[in-house]
């Protein structure tokens, strides 16, 4: 069985534990809340039912996400796990908002206070312990397995335990003062749950849209390219995540233009093999030839570098070639994405270089890194 299969089986196993737990808790809380007139306990029971639905969806998403790549989805279905995470966070927001609405309605139109019996308190104590235990377990295993959905489920479970805390605090206040504050506490806790949900939605959307790859992975890939014999520089290192553990990338490497095709084959195969060991599948290794071996070419390159360093919109210049017969200078720059006017600034750079080398044509490629 592959590592990916083991990971998916673990995710499914822990979600099934959550399904059984939430089914038991929801039935217990709905029955106890109805019998003893506790709005918060009934609401928490509905919350546990929504958790159950989320976990059923997570199991289905994991099953589908484990499918092999096909013609319609050449990079597999791994990102479906992030969609599952988004659905879970939407449920969190729904529970938070519905809890606030229900609590405000109960404050405006007061009902008879809940009867804090031994059974009701016992149900909430069990819920508190179960939710905390499951939340900690899911967050721990989610981090170990690299599962955003498991981490979010764990975060939600720990947030749900706060409702049980609110009921128990309400019971203590009511016991000693006779004042029913259950609904007010529920509003405060619901606001905290909503805040957590908004943060988690942002995180899920970033992963679905495609955010930055793991910085450590990128750092290791940069080190690999820097240390590879025959590679003078690199550009356009792109790594896309298509689900946990599925990283697809490409890169352009700069080599001396005198490098033979046989040598290039050795270099690219070595890079792809080492990248695979890091968990990255390189679909393309582009080749950029450079010629800065002659004294005249080296002098021109130094002058270009001096110009480039004066422009904040450019992080670095690379992949220099010069064709004296065609009177053509080409090189690549990595633009500074934090600069808003970088297009205008790069245009000015090209004009400056064209004025400095009026007999040459200047072509600048924009790379990303």
C-alpha positions as a Markdown table, in Angstrom:
| # | Residue | x | y | z |
|---|---|---|---|---|
| 1 | Unk | 0.0 | 0.0 | 0.0 |
| 2 | Unk | 1.4 | 3.4 | -1.0 |
| 3 | Unk | 2.0 | 6.3 | 1.4 |
| 4 | Unk | -0.8 | 8.2 | -0.1 |
| 5 | Unk | -3.2 | 5.3 | 0.4 |
| 6 | Unk | -2.1 | 5.0 | 4.0 |
| 7 | Unk | -2.7 | 8.7 | 4.5 |
| 8 | Unk | -6.2 | 8.6 | 3.0 |
| 9 | Unk | -7.1 | 5.6 | 5.1 |
| 10 | Unk | -6.0 | 7.4 | 8.2 |
| 11 | Unk | -8.1 | 10.4 | 7.3 |
| 12 | Unk | -11.2 | 8.3 | 6.7 |
| 13 | Unk | -10.6 | 6.3 | 9.9 |
| 14 | Unk | -10.5 | 9.4 | 12.1 |
| 15 | Unk | -13.5 | 11.0 | 10.4 |
| 16 | Unk | -15.5 | 7.8 | 11.0 |
| 17 | Unk | -14.6 | 8.1 | 14.7 |
| 18 | Unk | -16.0 | 11.7 | 14.5 |
| 19 | Unk | -19.2 | 10.5 | 12.7 |
| 20 | Unk | -19.9 | 7.9 | 15.5 |
| 21 | Unk | -19.1 | 10.4 | 18.2 |
| 22 | Unk | -21.2 | 13.3 | 16.8 |
| 23 | Unk | -24.1 | 11.0 | 16.1 |
| 24 | Unk | -24.1 | 9.9 | 19.8 |
| 25 | Unk | -23.6 | 13.4 | 21.1 |
| 26 | Unk | -26.3 | 15.0 | 18.9 |
| 27 | Unk | -28.9 | 12.5 | 19.9 |
| 28 | Unk | -28.0 | 12.9 | 23.6 |
| 29 | Unk | -28.1 | 16.7 | 23.5 |
| 30 | Unk | -31.3 | 17.0 | 21.4 |
| 31 | Unk | -33.1 | 14.7 | 23.8 |
| 32 | Unk | -31.7 | 16.2 | 27.0 |
| 33 | Unk | -32.2 | 19.8 | 25.7 |
| 34 | Unk | -35.8 | 19.2 | 24.7 |
| 35 | Unk | -36.6 | 17.4 | 28.0 |
| 36 | Unk | -35.1 | 20.1 | 30.2 |
| 37 | Unk | -35.8 | 23.2 | 28.1 |
| 38 | Unk | -32.2 | 24.2 | 27.2 |
| 39 | Unk | -32.0 | 26.2 | 24.0 |
| 40 | Unk | -28.2 | 26.1 | 24.1 |
| 41 | Unk | -28.1 | 22.3 | 24.5 |
| 42 | Unk | -30.6 | 21.9 | 21.6 |
| 43 | Unk | -28.5 | 24.2 | 19.4 |
| 44 | Unk | -25.4 | 22.3 | 20.3 |
| 45 | Unk | -27.2 | 19.1 | 19.3 |
| 46 | Unk | -27.9 | 20.6 | 15.9 |
| 47 | Unk | -24.3 | 21.7 | 15.7 |
| 48 | Unk | -23.2 | 18.1 | 16.3 |
| 49 | Unk | -25.5 | 17.0 | 13.5 |
| 50 | Unk | -23.9 | 19.5 | 11.2 |
| 51 | Unk | -20.4 | 18.2 | 12.2 |
| 52 | Unk | -21.6 | 14.7 | 11.4 |
| 53 | Unk | -22.6 | 15.9 | 7.9 |
| 54 | Unk | -19.3 | 17.6 | 7.4 |
| 55 | Unk | -17.4 | 14.5 | 8.3 |
| 56 | Unk | -19.4 | 12.3 | 6.0 |
| 57 | Unk | -18.6 | 14.8 | 3.2 |
| 58 | Unk | -14.9 | 14.7 | 4.2 |
| 59 | Unk | -14.9 | 10.9 | 3.9 |
| 60 | Unk | -16.5 | 11.1 | 0.4 |
| 61 | Unk | -14.1 | 13.9 | -0.6 |
| 62 | Unk | -11.1 | 11.9 | 0.5 |
| 63 | Unk | -12.4 | 8.8 | -1.4 |
| 64 | Unk | -12.8 | 10.8 | -4.6 |
| 65 | Unk | -9.6 | 12.8 | -4.0 |
| 66 | Unk | -7.7 | 9.5 | -3.9 |
| 67 | Unk | -8.7 | 8.6 | -7.5 |
| 68 | Unk | -5.9 | 8.4 | -10.0 |
| 69 | Unk | -5.3 | 11.1 | -12.6 |
| 70 | Unk | -7.3 | 10.8 | -15.8 |
| 71 | Unk | -7.8 | 12.6 | -19.0 |
| 72 | Unk | -10.1 | 15.1 | -17.5 |
| 73 | Unk | -8.0 | 15.7 | -14.4 |
| 74 | Unk | -4.3 | 15.1 | -15.4 |
| 75 | Unk | -3.1 | 16.1 | -11.9 |
| 76 | Unk | -5.5 | 14.0 | -10.0 |
| 77 | Unk | -8.3 | 15.0 | -7.6 |
| 78 | Unk | -6.2 | 16.0 | -4.5 |
| 79 | Unk | -7.6 | 19.6 | -4.4 |
| 80 | Unk | -11.0 | 18.2 | -3.5 |
| 81 | Unk | -9.7 | 17.9 | 0.0 |
| 82 | Unk | -9.4 | 21.7 | 0.1 |
| 83 | Unk | -13.0 | 22.0 | -1.1 |
| 84 | Unk | -14.0 | 19.7 | 1.8 |
| 85 | Unk | -12.2 | 22.1 | 4.1 |
| 86 | Unk | -14.2 | 25.0 | 2.7 |
| 87 | Unk | -17.5 | 23.2 | 3.2 |
| 88 | Unk | -16.5 | 22.5 | 6.8 |
| 89 | Unk | -15.8 | 26.2 | 7.4 |
| 90 | Unk | -19.1 | 27.2 | 5.8 |
| 91 | Unk | -20.8 | 24.9 | 8.3 |
| 92 | Unk | -18.9 | 26.6 | 11.1 |
| 93 | Unk | -20.1 | 30.0 | 10.0 |
| 94 | Unk | -23.7 | 28.7 | 9.7 |
| 95 | Unk | -23.6 | 27.4 | 13.2 |
| 96 | Unk | -22.1 | 30.6 | 14.6 |
| 97 | Unk | -24.7 | 32.8 | 12.9 |
| 98 | Unk | -27.7 | 30.6 | 13.7 |
| 99 | Unk | -26.5 | 30.4 | 17.3 |
| 100 | Unk | -26.5 | 34.2 | 17.5 |
| 101 | Unk | -29.9 | 34.5 | 15.9 |
| 102 | Unk | -31.4 | 31.9 | 18.2 |
| 103 | Unk | -29.9 | 33.4 | 21.3 |
| 104 | Unk | -31.2 | 36.9 | 20.4 |
| 105 | Unk | -34.7 | 35.6 | 19.8 |
| 106 | Unk | -34.6 | 33.8 | 23.1 |
| 107 | Unk | -33.5 | 37.0 | 24.9 |
| 108 | Unk | -36.3 | 39.1 | 23.2 |
| 109 | Unk | -39.0 | 36.6 | 23.8 |
| 110 | Unk | -37.9 | 34.9 | 27.1 |
| 111 | Unk | -38.9 | 31.3 | 27.7 |
| 112 | Unk | -38.9 | 29.5 | 31.0 |
| 113 | Unk | -35.3 | 29.0 | 32.1 |
| 114 | Unk | -33.6 | 25.6 | 31.5 |
| 115 | Unk | -33.8 | 22.9 | 34.2 |
| 116 | Unk | -30.2 | 22.1 | 35.0 |
| 117 | Unk | -30.7 | 18.5 | 36.0 |
| 118 | Unk | -27.9 | 16.0 | 36.6 |
| 119 | Unk | -28.7 | 14.4 | 33.3 |
| 120 | Unk | -28.4 | 17.7 | 31.3 |
| 121 | Unk | -25.1 | 18.6 | 33.1 |
| 122 | Unk | -23.7 | 15.1 | 32.5 |
| 123 | Unk | -24.5 | 15.3 | 28.8 |
| 124 | Unk | -22.6 | 18.6 | 28.5 |
| 125 | Unk | -19.6 | 17.4 | 30.6 |
| 126 | Unk | -19.3 | 14.3 | 28.3 |
| 127 | Unk | -19.7 | 16.6 | 25.2 |
| 128 | Unk | -16.9 | 18.9 | 26.5 |
| 129 | Unk | -14.5 | 16.1 | 27.2 |
| 130 | Unk | -15.3 | 14.3 | 23.9 |
| 131 | Unk | -15.0 | 17.5 | 21.8 |
| 132 | Unk | -11.8 | 18.5 | 23.3 |
| 133 | Unk | -10.3 | 15.1 | 23.0 |
| 134 | Unk | -11.4 | 14.7 | 19.4 |
| 135 | Unk | -10.3 | 18.3 | 18.5 |
| 136 | Unk | -6.8 | 17.8 | 19.9 |
| 137 | Unk | -6.5 | 14.4 | 18.2 |
| 138 | Unk | -7.6 | 15.7 | 14.8 |
| 139 | Unk | -5.3 | 18.7 | 14.9 |
| 140 | Unk | -2.4 | 16.5 | 15.9 |
| 141 | Unk | -2.9 | 13.9 | 13.3 |
| 142 | Unk | -3.9 | 16.5 | 10.7 |
| 143 | Unk | -0.5 | 18.2 | 11.1 |
| 144 | Unk | 1.3 | 14.8 | 10.9 |
| 145 | Unk | -0.6 | 13.8 | 7.8 |
| 146 | Unk | -0.5 | 17.3 | 6.2 |
| 147 | Unk | -4.4 | 17.4 | 6.0 |
| 148 | Unk | -5.9 | 20.9 | 6.1 |
| 149 | Unk | -9.4 | 19.4 | 6.4 |
| 150 | Unk | -8.4 | 17.4 | 9.5 |
| 151 | Unk | -6.9 | 20.4 | 11.1 |
| 152 | Unk | -10.0 | 22.5 | 10.5 |
| 153 | Unk | -12.2 | 19.7 | 11.8 |
| 154 | Unk | -10.1 | 19.6 | 14.9 |
| 155 | Unk | -10.3 | 23.4 | 15.3 |
| 156 | Unk | -14.1 | 23.3 | 14.9 |
| 157 | Unk | -14.4 | 20.5 | 17.4 |
| 158 | Unk | -12.4 | 22.5 | 20.0 |
| 159 | Unk | -14.5 | 25.6 | 19.2 |
| 160 | Unk | -17.7 | 23.5 | 19.7 |
| 161 | Unk | -16.5 | 22.5 | 23.2 |
| 162 | Unk | -16.9 | 26.2 | 24.2 |
| 163 | Unk | -20.7 | 25.8 | 23.9 |
| 164 | Unk | -20.5 | 23.1 | 26.5 |
| 165 | Unk | -18.4 | 25.4 | 28.6 |
| 166 | Unk | -21.0 | 28.2 | 28.2 |
| 167 | Unk | -23.8 | 25.9 | 29.4 |
| 168 | Unk | -21.8 | 24.8 | 32.4 |
| 169 | Unk | -20.9 | 28.4 | 33.3 |
| 170 | Unk | -24.6 | 29.3 | 32.9 |
| 171 | Unk | -25.5 | 26.5 | 35.2 |
| 172 | Unk | -23.0 | 27.8 | 37.9 |
| 173 | Unk | -24.3 | 31.4 | 37.6 |
| 174 | Unk | -27.9 | 30.3 | 37.7 |
| 175 | Unk | -27.2 | 28.0 | 40.7 |
| 176 | Unk | -25.7 | 30.8 | 42.8 |
| 177 | Unk | -27.6 | 33.9 | 41.6 |
| 178 | Unk | -30.8 | 32.7 | 40.0 |
| 179 | Unk | -30.0 | 34.7 | 36.8 |
| 180 | Unk | -30.2 | 32.9 | 33.4 |
| 181 | Unk | -27.3 | 34.1 | 31.2 |
| 182 | Unk | -27.1 | 31.1 | 28.9 |
| 183 | Unk | -28.1 | 33.0 | 25.8 |
| 184 | Unk | -25.7 | 35.9 | 26.4 |
| 185 | Unk | -22.8 | 33.6 | 26.7 |
| 186 | Unk | -23.9 | 31.8 | 23.6 |
| 187 | Unk | -23.7 | 35.1 | 21.6 |
| 188 | Unk | -20.2 | 35.8 | 22.8 |
| 189 | Unk | -19.0 | 32.3 | 22.0 |
| 190 | Unk | -20.8 | 32.4 | 18.6 |
| 191 | Unk | -18.8 | 35.5 | 17.7 |
| 192 | Unk | -15.6 | 33.7 | 18.4 |
| 193 | Unk | -16.7 | 30.8 | 16.3 |
| 194 | Unk | -17.6 | 33.1 | 13.4 |
| 195 | Unk | -14.1 | 34.8 | 13.6 |
| 196 | Unk | -12.5 | 31.4 | 13.5 |
| 197 | Unk | -14.6 | 30.4 | 10.5 |
| 198 | Unk | -13.7 | 33.5 | 8.5 |
| 199 | Unk | -10.0 | 32.8 | 9.1 |
| 200 | Unk | -10.4 | 29.2 | 8.0 |
| 201 | Unk | -12.3 | 30.2 | 4.8 |
| 202 | Unk | -9.5 | 32.5 | 3.8 |
| 203 | Unk | -7.0 | 29.7 | 4.3 |
| 204 | Unk | -9.1 | 27.3 | 2.3 |
| 205 | Unk | -9.6 | 29.7 | -0.6 |
| 206 | Unk | -5.9 | 30.4 | -0.7 |
| 207 | Unk | -5.2 | 26.7 | -1.2 |
| 208 | Unk | -8.0 | 26.3 | -3.8 |
| 209 | Unk | -6.9 | 29.3 | -5.8 |
| 210 | Unk | -3.2 | 28.4 | -5.5 |
| 211 | Unk | -1.1 | 30.2 | -3.0 |
| 212 | Unk | 2.6 | 30.0 | -2.2 |
| 213 | Unk | 4.2 | 26.6 | -1.9 |
| 214 | Unk | 5.7 | 25.5 | 1.4 |
| 215 | Unk | 8.7 | 27.9 | 2.0 |
| 216 | Unk | 10.9 | 25.0 | 3.2 |
| 217 | Unk | 10.2 | 22.9 | 0.1 |
| 218 | Unk | 11.0 | 25.9 | -2.1 |
| 219 | Unk | 14.2 | 26.6 | -0.1 |
| 220 | Unk | 15.3 | 23.0 | -0.6 |
| 221 | Unk | 14.6 | 23.1 | -4.3 |
| 222 | Unk | 16.5 | 26.4 | -4.7 |
| 223 | Unk | 19.5 | 24.8 | -2.9 |
| 224 | Unk | 19.2 | 21.8 | -5.2 |
| 225 | Unk | 19.4 | 24.0 | -8.3 |
| 226 | Unk | 22.2 | 26.1 | -6.9 |
| 227 | Unk | 24.4 | 23.1 | -6.1 |
| 228 | Unk | 23.7 | 21.2 | -9.4 |
| 229 | Unk | 26.9 | 21.0 | -11.5 |
| 230 | Unk | 26.6 | 22.7 | -14.8 |
| 231 | Unk | 23.7 | 25.0 | -13.7 |
| 232 | Unk | 24.9 | 28.7 | -13.8 |
| 233 | Unk | 21.5 | 30.1 | -12.7 |
| 234 | Unk | 17.8 | 29.4 | -12.8 |
| 235 | Unk | 14.5 | 31.2 | -13.5 |
| 236 | Unk | 10.8 | 30.6 | -13.5 |
| 237 | Unk | 10.8 | 28.1 | -10.7 |
| 238 | Unk | 7.1 | 27.3 | -10.4 |
| 239 | Unk | 5.6 | 24.8 | -8.0 |
| 240 | Unk | 1.9 | 24.1 | -7.9 |
| 241 | Unk | 0.1 | 22.1 | -5.3 |
| 242 | Unk | -2.7 | 19.7 | -6.5 |
| 243 | Unk | -3.5 | 18.3 | -3.1 |
| 244 | Unk | -1.4 | 17.3 | -0.1 |
| 245 | Unk | 1.7 | 15.6 | -1.3 |
| 246 | Unk | 1.1 | 16.3 | -5.0 |
| 247 | Unk | 3.4 | 19.0 | -6.1 |
| 248 | Unk | 3.9 | 19.7 | -9.9 |
| 249 | Unk | 6.6 | 22.1 | -11.0 |
| 250 | Unk | 8.8 | 23.4 | -13.8 |
| 251 | Unk | 12.0 | 25.5 | -14.0 |
| 252 | Unk | 14.3 | 27.1 | -16.5 |
| 253 | Unk | 18.0 | 26.5 | -15.9 |
| 254 | Unk | 20.8 | 28.6 | -17.3 |
| 255 | Unk | 23.8 | 26.8 | -18.8 |
| 256 | Unk | 26.9 | 27.8 | -20.8 |
| 257 | Unk | 25.8 | 27.8 | -24.5 |
| 258 | Unk | 28.7 | 25.5 | -25.3 |
| 259 | Unk | 27.1 | 22.7 | -23.2 |
| 260 | Unk | 26.4 | 19.7 | -25.3 |
| 261 | Unk | 22.9 | 18.0 | -25.7 |
| 262 | Unk | 24.3 | 14.9 | -23.9 |
| 263 | Unk | 25.5 | 17.0 | -20.9 |
| 264 | Unk | 22.1 | 18.8 | -20.8 |
| 265 | Unk | 20.3 | 15.4 | -20.7 |
| 266 | Unk | 22.5 | 14.4 | -17.7 |
| 267 | Unk | 21.8 | 17.7 | -15.9 |
| 268 | Unk | 18.0 | 17.7 | -16.4 |
| 269 | Unk | 17.6 | 14.0 | -15.4 |
| 270 | Unk | 19.6 | 14.7 | -12.3 |
| 271 | Unk | 17.5 | 17.7 | -11.4 |
| 272 | Unk | 14.2 | 15.8 | -11.9 |
| 273 | Unk | 15.4 | 12.8 | -9.8 |
| 274 | Unk | 16.5 | 15.0 | -6.9 |
| 275 | Unk | 13.3 | 17.1 | -7.1 |
| 276 | Unk | 11.2 | 13.9 | -6.9 |
| 277 | Unk | 13.0 | 13.0 | -3.7 |
| 278 | Unk | 11.7 | 16.3 | -2.3 |
| 279 | Unk | 8.2 | 15.4 | -3.4 |
| 280 | Unk | 8.1 | 17.6 | -6.5 |
| 281 | Unk | 7.4 | 16.3 | -10.0 |
| 282 | Unk | 9.1 | 18.5 | -12.6 |
| 283 | Unk | 7.2 | 18.3 | -15.8 |
| 284 | Unk | 9.6 | 20.6 | -17.6 |
| 285 | Unk | 13.2 | 21.8 | -17.3 |
| 286 | Unk | 13.8 | 24.6 | -19.8 |
| 287 | Unk | 17.2 | 25.4 | -21.0 |
| 288 | Unk | 18.6 | 28.9 | -21.4 |
| 289 | Unk | 22.0 | 29.3 | -23.0 |
| 290 | Unk | 24.3 | 32.1 | -21.9 |
| 291 | Unk | 27.6 | 33.4 | -23.2 |
| 292 | Unk | 29.6 | 35.7 | -20.9 |
| 293 | Unk | 32.9 | 34.0 | -21.5 |
| 294 | Unk | 34.4 | 36.7 | -23.8 |
| 295 | Unk | 35.9 | 39.8 | -22.3 |
| 296 | Unk | 33.7 | 42.1 | -24.4 |
| 297 | Unk | 30.5 | 40.3 | -23.4 |
| 298 | Unk | 31.5 | 40.2 | -19.8 |
| 299 | Unk | 32.1 | 44.0 | -19.8 |
| 300 | Unk | 28.7 | 44.7 | -21.4 |
| 301 | Unk | 27.0 | 42.4 | -18.9 |
| 302 | Unk | 28.7 | 44.2 | -16.0 |
| 303 | Unk | 27.3 | 47.5 | -17.3 |
| 304 | Unk | 23.8 | 46.1 | -17.6 |
| 305 | Unk | 23.9 | 44.7 | -14.1 |
| 306 | Unk | 25.0 | 48.2 | -12.9 |
| 307 | Unk | 21.9 | 49.7 | -14.6 |
| 308 | Unk | 19.6 | 47.0 | -13.3 |
| 309 | Unk | 20.6 | 47.5 | -9.7 |
| 310 | Unk | 19.3 | 51.0 | -9.8 |
| 311 | Unk | 15.7 | 49.8 | -10.5 |
| 312 | Unk | 13.8 | 48.6 | -7.4 |
| 313 | Unk | 11.3 | 46.8 | -9.7 |
| 314 | Unk | 13.9 | 44.3 | -10.6 |
| 315 | Unk | 15.2 | 41.7 | -8.1 |
| 316 | Unk | 17.9 | 40.4 | -10.4 |
| 317 | Unk | 19.1 | 39.9 | -14.0 |
| 318 | Unk | 20.2 | 36.6 | -15.5 |
| 319 | Unk | 20.4 | 34.4 | -18.6 |
| 320 | Unk | 22.5 | 36.9 | -20.6 |
| 321 | Unk | 23.3 | 36.3 | -24.2 |
| 322 | Unk | 24.8 | 38.6 | -26.8 |
| 323 | Unk | 25.0 | 38.1 | -30.6 |
| 324 | Unk | 27.5 | 40.5 | -32.0 |
| 325 | Unk | 26.7 | 39.5 | -35.6 |
| 326 | Unk | 22.9 | 40.1 | -35.1 |
| 327 | Unk | 23.6 | 43.0 | -32.8 |
| 328 | Unk | 21.2 | 41.5 | -30.2 |
| 329 | Unk | 21.4 | 41.6 | -26.4 |
| 330 | Unk | 19.0 | 39.4 | -24.5 |
| 331 | Unk | 18.6 | 38.7 | -20.9 |
| 332 | Unk | 16.0 | 37.9 | -18.3 |
| 333 | Unk | 14.9 | 39.8 | -15.2 |
| 334 | Unk | 13.0 | 38.7 | -12.1 |
| 335 | Unk | 10.5 | 41.4 | -11.3 |
| 336 | Unk | 9.7 | 42.6 | -7.8 |
| 337 | Unk | 6.0 | 41.7 | -7.4 |
| 338 | Unk | 5.7 | 44.1 | -4.4 |
| 339 | Unk | 6.3 | 47.1 | -6.6 |
| 340 | Unk | 3.1 | 48.5 | -8.1 |
| 341 | Unk | 4.7 | 50.5 | -11.0 |
| 342 | Unk | 7.1 | 47.8 | -12.1 |
| 343 | Unk | 5.9 | 47.7 | -15.7 |
| 344 | Unk | 6.7 | 51.4 | -16.1 |
| 345 | Unk | 10.0 | 51.0 | -14.3 |
| 346 | Unk | 11.1 | 48.1 | -16.4 |
| 347 | Unk | 10.1 | 50.1 | -19.5 |
| 348 | Unk | 12.4 | 52.9 | -18.4 |
| 349 | Unk | 15.2 | 50.4 | -17.8 |
| 350 | Unk | 14.9 | 49.2 | -21.4 |
| 351 | Unk | 15.0 | 52.8 | -22.7 |
| 352 | Unk | 18.2 | 53.5 | -20.6 |
| 353 | Unk | 19.9 | 50.4 | -21.9 |
| 354 | Unk | 18.9 | 51.2 | -25.5 |
| 355 | Unk | 20.4 | 54.6 | -25.1 |
| 356 | Unk | 23.6 | 53.2 | -23.7 |
| 357 | Unk | 23.9 | 50.6 | -26.5 |
| 358 | Unk | 22.4 | 52.4 | -29.5 |
| 359 | Unk | 23.9 | 49.9 | -32.0 |
| 360 | Unk | 22.3 | 46.9 | -30.3 |
| 361 | Unk | 18.8 | 45.6 | -30.0 |
| 362 | Unk | 17.7 | 45.0 | -26.4 |
| 363 | Unk | 15.3 | 42.2 | -25.5 |
| 364 | Unk | 14.3 | 41.7 | -21.9 |
| 365 | Unk | 12.3 | 38.6 | -20.8 |
| 366 | Unk | 10.4 | 38.8 | -17.5 |
| 367 | Unk | 10.9 | 35.7 | -15.3 |
| 368 | Unk | 9.2 | 34.7 | -12.1 |
| 369 | Unk | 10.9 | 33.3 | -9.0 |
